[in-house]
Each structure stands twice: as structure tokens, then as C-alpha cells.
Amino acid sequence: MRALLAGLVNIIAEQHEAEKEVIIQTEALSLVVAALLTRLDDRVRVKMKNEINEGFNSQHGCYPSYTDEKHMLQCAVEKLFNFQRSPSPGKIRIQSGKQP
């Protein structure tokens, strides 16, 4: 019985470490994306945000069982786009392949 409990404790500890690694990777990616977004021109950032919102809206009702997850994802995206509201110097202007 002790061996079984010890084994379960080890499995839980390994899962906890794996979860921490995923959380750390997610936070690192969030920081990188936020840094990239703050360097974008305001027009590009707004366009990108609108396109992402359109994607969320097109999924409306497709998978009703994932409503909570979709809301959490939308909140996370919103946080990334609102990471820095004020304009920063040295913004990158990215143009689409279409020329006016």
C-alpha cells in the first residue's frame, strides 16, 4: 500500500512539473507576442485584432460545449492587444502584398 501511494505521489509530482513547464512556455510566448504587438503600427494592430474577432464570431454556436474555453481564449487575446495602449516609438509598419 505504501509503494502504491509513493508511486501515486511521484506521478502527481511529475504531472505538476509538466504543468509548470507548459505554464512557463505559455507565459514566455505571451510576452513575445505582446512585445511584437507593441512594435506594430496601430493600423496593423487594429486590423489584426478585427480579423481575430471575426474568426471568433464565425465560430459562434459551432461548438456550444466549448463556450467557456472560447471566452477564456478571447480574454487572453484581449489582454495581449491591450498590453500597451499608448503608442511606442519605433513601430514597425507591415504592409500586405496588395499595393494600392
Secondary structure, DSSP 8 states (H G I E B T S, - for coil): -HHHHHHHHHHHHHHHHHHHHHHHHHHHHHHHHHHHHHHB-HHHHHHHHHHHHHHHHHTTTT-GGGHHHHHHHHHHHHHHHTS--S--SS-B----S---
